Amino acid sequence: MAYWLMKSEPDVFSFDDLVAKTAKGEAEEWHGVRNYAARNNMREMKVGDEAFFYHSNIGKDVVGIMKIVVPAHPDSTAELNAKGEVVWECVDVQSVKPFPRPVSLAEIKATPELADIELVRLSRLSVSKVSEAEWKLICKMGGL
């Protein structure tokens, strides 16, 4: 299993929104990503991989865990390129569990063991990789 971190602005789509969709048996298409590195990360995702749900801009913290339920496929919100192809792809996700206590970006930056996490090194990347050690530590920091 691989681990990831995926960002969303909570005033646009929050972890609570994902929990509500999952409770109805629905998945969320993680659409709208328009960065090649982030798209390529989604192409690497496998069904069953887990990702941190990170509230960006407002809050700036890891608030929960979600899982990949549908592998990379064409993004339904993407326009076709000049060749009539969809360049942008996305995955579908469902919630797994909320963090008992959100883990802030400030806490992550203040933790020496997390100095190399892509969230800090590649701060503008909306879909990033997380190592197993980083995953375990952030889960512990969040009360899991």
C-alpha positions as CSV (number, residue, x, y, z in Angstrom):
1,M,0.0,0.0,0.0
2,A,1.1,3.5,-0.8
3,Y,0.3,6.7,1.1
4,W,-0.6,10.1,-0.1
5,L,-1.7,13.6,0.9
6,M,-4.4,15.4,-1.0
7,K,-5.4,19.0,-0.5
8,S,-8.8,20.6,-0.7
9,E,-10.1,24.0,0.4
10,P,-12.7,23.3,3.1
11,D,-15.0,26.1,1.9
12,V,-15.1,24.3,-1.5
13,F,-15.1,20.6,-0.4
14,S,-14.3,19.6,3.2
15,F,-13.6,16.3,4.9
16,D,-17.1,16.5,6.4
17,D,-18.5,16.7,2.8
18,L,-16.6,13.6,2.0
19,V,-17.8,11.8,5.1
20,A,-21.4,12.7,4.1
21,K,-20.9,11.3,0.6
22,T,-19.3,8.1,1.9
23,A,-22.2,7.6,4.4
24,K,-24.5,7.5,1.4
25,G,-22.3,4.9,-0.3
26,E,-21.0,7.5,-2.8
27,A,-17.4,8.3,-3.8
28,E,-15.9,11.7,-4.7
29,E,-14.1,12.2,-8.0
30,W,-11.0,14.2,-7.0
31,H,-11.4,16.4,-10.0
32,G,-10.0,19.8,-11.0
33,V,-6.3,19.1,-10.5
34,R,-4.3,20.9,-13.2
35,N,-0.7,20.1,-12.3
36,Y,1.2,17.4,-14.1
37,A,3.1,16.2,-11.0
38,A,-0.1,15.9,-9.0
39,R,-1.8,14.1,-12.0
40,N,1.1,11.7,-12.3
41,N,0.8,11.0,-8.6
42,M,-2.8,10.1,-9.0
43,R,-1.9,7.8,-12.0
44,E,0.4,5.9,-9.5
45,M,-2.4,5.4,-7.0
46,K,-3.9,1.9,-6.5
47,V,-7.3,1.0,-5.2
48,G,-6.9,0.6,-1.4
49,D,-4.1,3.2,-1.1
50,E,-4.8,5.7,1.7
51,A,-4.4,9.5,1.7
52,F,-4.5,12.2,4.2
53,F,-7.2,14.8,3.6
54,Y,-5.6,18.2,4.1
55,H,-7.6,21.3,4.5
56,S,-5.7,24.0,2.5
57,N,-5.9,27.8,2.8
58,I,-8.4,27.7,5.7
59,G,-7.1,25.7,8.7
60,K,-4.0,24.2,6.9
61,D,-4.1,20.9,8.7
62,V,-4.5,17.2,8.2
63,V,-8.0,16.3,9.3
64,G,-8.7,12.8,8.2
65,I,-7.9,9.7,6.2
66,M,-9.5,8.6,2.9
67,K,-9.0,5.7,0.6
68,I,-8.7,5.4,-3.1
69,V,-11.7,3.4,-4.5
70,V,-11.4,4.0,-8.2
71,P,-8.0,4.2,-10.0
72,A,-7.0,7.1,-12.3
73,H,-9.5,7.9,-15.1
74,P,-10.3,10.9,-17.2
75,D,-11.4,13.9,-15.1
76,S,-15.0,14.7,-15.9
77,T,-14.4,18.5,-15.5
78,A,-11.4,18.5,-18.0
79,E,-11.6,20.0,-21.5
80,L,-10.3,18.1,-24.4
81,N,-6.9,19.1,-25.9
82,A,-6.4,19.9,-29.6
83,K,-6.2,16.2,-30.4
84,G,-9.6,15.6,-28.7
85,E,-7.9,13.8,-25.8
86,V,-8.4,14.3,-22.0
87,V,-5.1,15.2,-20.5
88,W,-6.2,15.5,-16.9
89,E,-7.0,12.5,-14.8
90,C,-8.3,11.9,-11.3
91,V,-9.1,9.1,-8.8
92,D,-12.3,8.6,-6.8
93,V,-12.1,8.5,-2.9
94,Q,-14.1,7.7,0.1
95,S,-13.6,8.7,3.7
96,V,-12.0,6.3,6.2
97,K,-11.9,8.2,9.5
98,P,-11.4,11.6,10.9
99,F,-8.4,12.6,13.0
100,P,-9.4,12.9,16.7
101,R,-7.2,16.0,16.6
102,P,-6.2,17.9,13.4
103,V,-2.5,18.1,12.7
104,S,-1.5,21.6,11.6
105,L,1.0,22.6,9.0
106,A,2.9,24.5,11.8
107,E,3.2,21.3,13.8
108,I,4.4,19.3,10.8
109,K,7.0,22.0,10.0
110,A,8.2,22.0,13.7
111,T,8.7,18.2,13.7
112,P,12.3,17.3,12.6
113,E,11.3,13.8,11.4
114,L,8.9,15.5,8.9
115,A,11.5,17.9,7.4
116,D,11.5,16.0,4.1
117,I,7.7,15.5,3.7
118,E,6.6,16.7,0.2
119,L,3.9,18.8,1.9
120,V,6.7,21.1,3.2
121,R,9.3,20.7,0.4
122,L,6.7,21.0,-2.5
123,S,4.2,23.2,-0.8
124,R,2.2,24.1,-3.9
125,L,1.7,20.4,-4.9
126,S,-1.9,19.4,-4.3
127,V,-1.4,15.6,-4.4
128,S,1.8,14.4,-2.9
129,K,3.5,11.3,-1.7
130,V,3.9,10.4,2.0
131,S,6.4,7.8,3.2
132,E,5.2,5.0,5.6
133,A,7.3,6.6,8.5
134,E,5.7,10.0,7.8
135,W,2.3,8.4,7.7
136,K,2.7,6.7,11.0
137,L,4.0,9.8,12.7
138,I,1.3,12.1,11.5
139,C,-1.4,9.5,12.5
140,K,0.2,9.4,16.0
141,M,0.2,13.2,16.2
142,G,-3.5,13.2,15.2
143,G,-4.4,10.7,17.9
144,L,-4.7,7.6,15.8
